[in-house]
Amino acid sequence: MQAAGVLADWSVVTRRLRRWVAIGATVVVGLTACANGSSQTTPVSRPAGTTSSGPTTGRPPVGSNLPITGSGPPLYAHYYLWWDANHWRERLGPAYPLTRRPLPLPAGLDANGCGPQPRFSGARLADVPAPDLGLYSQDDPAVLRRHVEEAAQTGINGFVVSWAGTGAPDQNDTSRAFNHRLRLLADAVAQHNAAGGPHFSLAIGYEGLNDARQPRPVGWARNDLAWFIANFGNHPAFTGTPYGARPLVMFLDSRKWTVDALRAATTPVRGRVLLVGDEHGKLEWSRGVSSLFDGDGWYWSEEDPYRNPHAFTTLQRLADVLHADHKLWFAPLAPGYDKSIAGGKCVPRHDTATLKVLFAGNRRSHPDGWMAISWNEFFENTYLEPSARYGTRYLDTLQQLRQS
């Protein structure tokens, strides 16, 4: 893919992404009402002695010195490094016309935005990236710079990059495609910031499970984290976060590790990174991991405000425990979820209503930051990036929500 083609008509894209449409307070109240199943609500009051960053009494939480502006707490988006020609071909199936322009939608959807009906044999996606970007390769630096620019202009503060290395102590940038792409992405962020764009930073979402969805060996994770610190611990893309100079690392699926294994894997990097867990709820956090993590971020891509109206209360209870423990809380935020094409469940997008309802409901947990799911997970249909089906609709809506 040529860089010129990737960046075609970039001025038009930039102008579109810079549109700021104010949302009145009444809209947010209405969304909260929808989330609660009620037509009337009263304003949610913050617990005494707390701010958006948690309790202000006693020792302040890690993020209590964050500037809370009209945009609210910092917002990150989970970001995946697996897209190249082979991965698109695998997900779109052998019958999909990869060279047709514009690229056709690989599947149709029902009225609720669920139930993909593949239009090509073997297709397991319902959408593809925006026409001017196409089936990109993340080995192309211009693609990564494009993603950074689009996200930053929308008001996203950074990416949580899903990554794991080879587990070898002597791995390098070329040991795995993910290592190489991580380097390219970090350099793209540094170039963006040096050019004076809206400040952007990276965090790591360390993949705690292997391809068989089992915890990695302790030594594997320990070696990966050590390699990350040695190679990126001082990289400006990771050290310029809103949470201080230490790189932010979320240990994905930490809840599936024993406490002893987590301690063994993470002790060598404690104090060198801001380490966030992926514990799903108050009980999991209370199993003994508080001393290991600086906070928690629930990767909840399937949060369903329609079938699970208690989800908001569940998150609030976890956030209360974290803030009482002077820990950071990162709330999830998704536009919907649909893995039904592979036999999974669907949380319908309902256009942009689900994104709005989840934002209004999860905001009641007073997060120190958001972790949106996701920038580019097309298989589970949680993506926010511009696409052939939706254009920039979700980035436009995210901008509006951030200003509410």
Secondary structure, 3 states (H helix, E strand, C coil): CCHHHHCCCHHHHHHHHCCCCCCCHHHHHHHHHHHHCCCCCCCCCCCCCEECCEECCCCCCCCCCCCCECCECCEEEEECCCCCHHHHHHHHCCCCCCCCCCCCCCEECCCCCCCCEECCCCCCCCCCECCCCCCCCCCCHHHHHHHHHHHHHHCCCEEEEEECCCCCCCCCCCCCHHHHHHHHHHHHHHHHHHCCCCCCEEEEEEECECCCCCECCHHHHHHHHHHHHHHHCCCHHHHCECCECCCEEEEECHHHCCHHHHHHHHHHHECCEEEEECCCCHHHHCCCCCCCCCEEECCCCCCCCCCCCCHHHHHHHHHHHHHHCCCEEEEEECCCEECHHHCCCEECCCCCHHHHHHHHHHHHHCCCEEEECCCCCCCCCCCCCCECCCECHHHHHHHHHHCC
